Amino acid sequence: MKKVIIIVVSIIILVLCFGGKVIDAINAKKCYGEYYRGVPVTGMINVSWVDIPKDYNEKIELSECAFIGKVKKIKETIYRNGVWINPFIISYNPYTIYEVEIIENIKGSNEINSSVEIMQMGGINKFNKSASLVNGIIRLEDSKIYKFFPQKIELDGKSYLDVTMPCLIENVN
């Protein structure tokens, strides 16, 4: 009886420690034929937008600030909105935080050559074996220049400038 309990407890510990990596490996096989930063895209996050501003002036009016900026690097990825896949494993949506250098200010009090943190839903999943991305949005790339029209949001007591909605980013080059 004691051996059975030890085996069951050992299996539970192994599943808790390595279960996410197994799920990522399984998900890597159902790839969408697309890669993001060197890993296969295994999840597409579908989001519905109620009212998307299309006019340039409306974007500026509705945004927290507006500027032209160059993506310097990914600063971090945070994981939110956990969903239980089975009794032992939780899957989280990735939110990527980018460091962006302001090249030209359009609205707000942003200083040129200063950096801001921009958040975008989607990115590398928790165990770095696959990615989940949002359908229909521009995916930020290092060293590229974009027009940003971010919305300010609060997550876990911290403020972020969010550009997940499709109209909040425009390619410049």
C-alpha positions as CSV (number, residue, x, y, z in Angstrom):
1,M,0.0,0.0,0.0
2,K,2.8,2.3,0.9
3,K,4.5,1.7,-2.6
4,V,1.2,2.5,-4.4
5,I,0.9,5.8,-2.5
6,I,4.5,6.7,-3.3
7,I,4.0,5.9,-7.0
8,V,0.8,7.9,-7.3
9,V,2.4,10.9,-5.5
10,S,5.4,10.6,-7.8
11,I,3.2,10.6,-10.9
12,I,1.3,13.6,-9.7
13,I,4.5,15.5,-9.0
14,L,5.9,14.7,-12.5
15,V,2.6,15.8,-14.2
16,L,2.6,19.1,-12.3
17,C,6.3,19.8,-13.1
18,F,6.4,18.7,-16.7
19,G,2.8,18.5,-17.9
20,G,3.0,22.0,-19.6
21,K,6.0,20.9,-21.6
22,V,4.2,17.8,-22.8
23,I,1.2,19.9,-23.8
24,D,3.5,22.3,-25.7
25,A,5.1,19.4,-27.5
26,I,1.7,18.0,-28.5
27,N,0.6,21.5,-29.6
28,A,3.7,21.9,-31.7
29,K,2.5,19.1,-33.9
30,K,-0.8,21.0,-34.8
31,C,1.1,23.9,-36.2
32,Y,-0.7,26.5,-38.4
33,G,2.2,26.4,-40.9
34,E,3.4,29.7,-39.5
35,Y,6.4,30.4,-37.2
36,Y,6.8,33.3,-34.8
37,R,10.3,34.1,-33.5
38,G,11.5,30.6,-34.3
39,V,8.7,28.6,-32.8
40,P,5.6,27.1,-34.4
41,V,2.3,28.9,-34.0
42,T,0.0,26.4,-32.3
43,G,-2.8,28.7,-31.2
44,M,-4.8,31.5,-32.8
45,I,-6.6,33.8,-30.4
46,N,-9.9,35.0,-31.9
47,V,-11.1,38.3,-30.6
48,S,-14.2,40.3,-31.7
49,W,-14.0,44.1,-31.8
50,V,-17.2,46.0,-31.3
51,D,-16.3,49.4,-32.7
52,I,-13.0,49.8,-34.5
53,P,-12.0,53.4,-35.4
54,K,-10.8,53.5,-39.0
55,D,-10.3,57.3,-39.5
56,Y,-6.9,58.6,-38.6
57,N,-8.3,61.5,-36.6
58,E,-10.6,59.2,-34.7
59,K,-7.7,56.9,-33.8
60,I,-5.8,59.9,-32.4
61,E,-8.8,61.1,-30.5
62,L,-9.6,57.7,-28.9
63,S,-6.0,56.8,-28.0
64,E,-4.2,57.6,-24.7
65,C,-1.3,59.0,-26.7
66,A,0.0,58.6,-30.3
67,F,3.5,58.4,-31.7
68,I,5.8,56.9,-34.3
69,G,8.1,54.5,-32.6
70,K,10.8,51.8,-33.3
71,V,10.5,48.5,-31.6
72,K,13.8,47.9,-29.7
73,K,13.2,44.5,-28.1
74,I,10.8,42.2,-26.3
75,K,11.1,43.2,-22.6
76,E,9.1,40.3,-21.2
77,T,6.1,38.1,-21.7
78,I,3.4,37.8,-19.0
79,Y,0.8,35.1,-18.8
80,R,-2.8,35.6,-17.9
81,N,-6.3,34.2,-18.2
82,G,-5.4,30.6,-17.2
83,V,-7.7,27.8,-18.4
84,W,-7.6,24.3,-17.0
85,I,-6.7,21.8,-19.7
86,N,-7.0,18.9,-17.3
87,P,-6.9,18.6,-13.5
88,F,-3.2,19.2,-13.4
89,I,-2.3,21.7,-16.2
90,I,-3.3,25.3,-16.8
91,S,-2.8,27.0,-20.1
92,Y,-2.3,30.8,-20.2
93,N,-2.6,33.5,-22.9
94,P,0.7,35.2,-23.5
95,Y,0.9,39.0,-23.5
96,T,4.2,40.4,-24.9
97,I,5.7,43.6,-23.5
98,Y,7.9,45.5,-26.1
99,E,10.3,48.3,-25.4
100,V,9.6,51.0,-28.1
101,E,11.7,54.1,-28.7
102,I,9.7,57.2,-29.6
103,I,10.8,58.8,-32.8
104,E,8.1,61.3,-33.3
105,N,5.3,62.4,-30.9
106,I,1.8,62.9,-32.4
107,K,-0.3,63.2,-29.2
108,G,0.5,63.3,-25.5
109,S,3.6,64.2,-23.5
110,N,6.0,61.6,-24.9
111,E,9.6,62.7,-25.2
112,I,11.4,61.9,-28.5
113,N,14.2,59.3,-28.0
114,S,12.6,58.1,-24.7
115,S,11.3,54.5,-24.4
116,V,7.8,53.2,-23.5
117,E,6.5,49.8,-22.8
118,I,3.9,48.6,-25.3
119,M,1.8,45.5,-24.6
120,Q,0.3,43.2,-27.3
121,M,-1.8,40.1,-26.7
122,G,-0.1,37.0,-28.1
123,G,3.4,35.7,-28.1
124,I,5.6,32.8,-27.0
125,N,3.8,30.3,-24.8
126,K,5.0,29.6,-21.2
127,F,7.4,26.8,-22.0
128,N,8.9,28.4,-25.1
129,K,8.0,25.6,-27.5
130,S,5.1,27.3,-29.4
131,A,3.3,30.6,-29.9
132,S,-0.3,31.8,-29.7
133,L,-1.1,34.9,-31.7
134,V,-4.2,37.1,-32.2
135,N,-5.9,36.8,-35.6
136,G,-6.0,40.0,-37.8
137,I,-3.4,42.2,-36.1
138,I,0.0,43.5,-37.0
139,R,2.7,41.6,-35.2
140,L,5.4,43.8,-33.9
141,E,9.0,43.0,-35.1
142,D,12.3,44.2,-33.7
143,S,13.9,47.3,-35.4
144,K,10.7,48.0,-37.4
145,I,8.9,51.4,-37.2
146,Y,5.2,51.8,-36.6
147,K,2.5,54.4,-35.8
148,F,1.1,53.6,-32.3
149,F,-2.3,54.6,-31.1
150,P,-2.3,52.7,-27.7
151,Q,-5.1,52.4,-25.2
152,K,-4.1,52.5,-21.5
153,I,-5.1,49.4,-19.5
154,E,-4.4,48.1,-16.0
155,L,-3.3,44.5,-15.2
156,D,-2.4,43.4,-11.7
157,G,-2.0,47.0,-10.6
158,K,0.4,48.0,-13.4
159,S,-0.5,50.3,-16.3
160,Y,0.3,49.3,-19.9
161,L,-0.1,50.9,-23.3
162,D,-2.0,48.2,-25.2
163,V,-2.1,47.8,-29.0
164,T,-3.9,44.5,-29.4
165,M,-6.9,46.0,-31.3
166,P,-6.1,45.9,-35.1
167,C,-6.4,49.7,-35.7
168,L,-4.0,50.7,-33.0
169,I,-0.8,50.0,-35.1
170,E,0.1,51.1,-38.6
171,N,3.2,50.1,-40.6
172,V,5.4,53.1,-41.4
173,N,8.0,51.3,-43.6
